[in-house]
């Protein structure tokens, strides 16, 4: 019978076509089961999917099958999440209203948004309902979690990044206290924000100050 060929660390590997097709079907079925169980989640991580679908499958074979499904347009990847291409998160009218309210509250908070735990009371909504909507918004890239309890609207982060990059291009370095004033926030938020920009490759820590990591590439979207 026919065989499927894929590359494993520079070496061509071969798998019988029937086994290859069956493996891809198992992955698709596992994704379908996940979407049915978690309809408000945009996707599942690569390794959790492997554990659910085919835990005994060699990593290289699994990776090759997954990439082939992406190439075929049957599976899509967004950030670190994997989903079937035909899966779309559908919010009810009430959930959509709540999503807009969460976004507005975070945007209004600017660089000092309310803690995640405060949102249910502020929005007069159940904690589980708020959490479900937050997960959808994270999956869509509408908000970014900087710490266990800190959520920022993506547009707010992008604006802060632009101001930080502009400041550093002019002054070369910035201390936490100066960034706190620049962002009009408190140390509670300033430190996680600076750590976020470090992790994004926008800035680097140099003793007690931050400097631009790369002047040419700084200014990229904070949540991409």
C-alpha positions in Angstrom: 0.0 0.0 0.0 0.9 3.7 -0.1 3.1 5.3 2.6 3.3 8.8 4.0 6.6 10.4 4.3 7.6 13.1 6.8 10.9 14.5 8.2 12.2 13.8 11.7 15.3 15.8 12.6 16.6 15.8 9.1 15.7 12.1 8.4 12.9 11.0 6.2 10.4 8.7 8.0 7.7 6.6 6.5 4.3 5.5 7.8 1.7 3.3 6.1 -1.0 5.5 4.5 -3.8 3.8 6.4 -2.1 4.3 9.7 -1.3 7.9 8.7 -5.0 8.6 7.9 -6.2 6.9 11.1 -3.8 9.0 13.2 -5.1 12.3 11.7 -8.7 11.1 12.2 -7.9 10.4 15.9 -6.6 13.9 16.3 -9.6 15.4 14.6 -12.0 13.3 16.8 -10.1 14.4 19.9 -10.5 18.1 18.9 -14.2 17.6 18.2 -14.7 16.1 21.6 -12.8 18.9 23.3 -14.9 21.6 21.4 -18.1 19.8 22.5 -17.0 19.7 26.1 -15.5 23.3 26.1 -17.5 25.2 23.5 -16.4 28.6 24.8 -12.7 27.8 24.5 -10.9 28.7 21.3 -8.6 25.7 21.4 -6.4 23.3 23.3 -2.6 23.2 23.7 -0.5 21.0 21.5 0.7 18.6 24.3 -2.7 18.3 26.1 -4.2 17.4 22.7 -1.5 14.7 22.2 -2.2 13.3 25.6 -6.0 13.1 24.9 -5.7 11.9 21.3 -2.7 9.6 21.0 -0.4 9.6 24.1 1.7 6.7 22.9 2.4 8.2 19.5 6.0 9.3 19.0 6.4 13.1 19.2 7.8 13.4 15.7 4.9 11.5 14.1 2.3 13.4 16.1 3.9 16.8 15.1 4.0 15.8 11.5 0.4 14.7 11.4 -0.7 17.9 13.1 1.2 20.1 10.7 -0.3 18.1 7.8 -3.8 18.8 9.1 -2.9 22.5 9.3 -1.6 22.4 5.7 -4.8 20.7 4.6 -6.9 23.5 6.3 -8.6 21.1 8.7 -6.9 22.4 11.8 -5.8 25.9 12.7 -3.4 27.2 15.3 -3.7 30.5 17.0 -0.9 31.5 19.5 -0.4 28.2 21.4 -4.0 27.0 20.9 -5.1 24.3 18.4 -8.6 23.9 17.1 -10.6 22.4 14.2 -11.0 24.9 11.4 -14.8 24.6 11.6 -14.9 25.5 15.3 -16.2 29.0 16.1 -17.0 30.3 19.6 -20.5 31.5 19.7 -21.6 33.8 22.5 -25.2 34.2 23.6 -26.6 37.8 23.7 -26.0 38.0 27.4 -22.4 36.7 27.1 -21.8 39.2 24.3 -23.1 42.0 26.5 -20.8 40.8 29.3 -17.8 40.6 27.0 -18.4 44.2 25.9 -18.8 45.3 29.6 -15.5 43.5 30.6 -13.6 45.2 27.8 -15.0 48.6 28.6 -14.2 48.3 32.3 -10.6 47.3 31.5 -10.2 50.1 29.0 -11.6 52.6 31.4 -9.1 51.4 34.0 -6.2 52.1 31.7 -2.9 51.2 33.4 -4.6 50.5 36.7 -7.5 48.1 35.8 -9.7 46.4 38.4 -8.4 43.1 39.7 -10.1 40.1 38.0 -11.7 39.2 41.3 -13.5 42.5 41.4 -15.2 42.1 38.0 -18.2 40.0 39.0 -19.3 42.6 41.6 -18.6 45.5 39.3 -20.5 43.9 36.5 -23.2 42.3 38.7 -22.6 39.0 37.1 -21.7 35.5 38.3 -18.0 34.6 38.7 -18.3 31.6 36.5 -20.0 33.6 33.7 -17.4 36.3 33.9 -14.6 33.7 33.8 -16.0 32.0 30.7 -16.2 35.4 28.9 -12.6 36.3 30.0 -11.3 33.0 28.6 -13.0 33.7 25.3 -11.5 37.2 25.2 -8.1 35.8 26.0 -8.4 33.3 23.2 -9.4 36.1 20.8 -6.5 38.2 21.9 -8.7 41.0 23.2 -7.1 41.0 26.6 -3.8 39.9 28.1 -3.2 38.3 31.5 0.0 39.7 33.1 -0.4 38.0 36.5 -2.8 35.7 38.2 -5.2 38.5 38.9 -4.2 41.2 36.4 -5.9 41.6 33.1 -5.2 44.3 30.6 -7.1 45.4 27.4 -4.8 44.8 24.4 -5.3 48.4 23.1 -4.2 49.8 26.5 -1.1 47.6 26.5 -0.3 48.8 22.9 -0.7 52.4 23.9 1.6 51.9 27.0 4.2 50.2 24.9 4.2 53.1 22.4 4.7 55.6 25.2 7.5 53.5 26.8 9.3 53.0 23.5 9.1 56.8 22.7 10.4 57.6 26.2 13.3 55.2 25.9 14.3 56.4 22.4 14.6 59.9 23.9 16.1 59.1 27.3 17.8 55.7 26.9 16.6 54.2 30.2 13.8 54.3 32.6 13.3 53.3 36.3 10.2 51.8 37.8 9.3 55.1 39.4 9.6 57.0 36.2 7.5 54.4 34.3 4.9 54.6 37.1 4.5 58.3 36.3 4.7 57.8 32.6 1.9 55.2 32.7 -0.1 57.1 35.4 -0.3 53.9 37.6 1.0 52.4 40.8 3.9 50.1 41.5 1.4 47.2 41.8 0.8 47.5 38.0 4.1 49.1 36.9 6.3 46.1 37.8 4.2 43.5 36.0 3.8 45.8 33.0 7.6 46.2 32.7 8.1 42.5 33.2 5.6 42.0 30.3 7.5 44.3 28.0 10.7 42.4 29.0 9.1 39.1 28.1 7.8 40.5 24.8 11.4 41.4 23.8 10.6 45.2 23.8 12.8 46.0 26.8 15.6 44.4 28.8 16.4 44.9 32.5 19.7 46.5 33.2 20.2 46.7 37.0 17.4 49.0 38.3 16.5 50.4 34.8 15.0 49.2 31.6 16.4 49.8 28.2 15.2 49.1 24.7 16.2 45.6 23.7 16.3 46.4 20.0 15.5 49.9 18.8 14.7 48.7 15.3 12.1 46.1 16.3 10.6 47.7 19.5 7.1 48.9 19.2 5.5 45.6 18.1 2.0 44.7 19.3 2.0 43.7 23.0 -0.4 40.8 22.7 0.6 39.3 19.4 
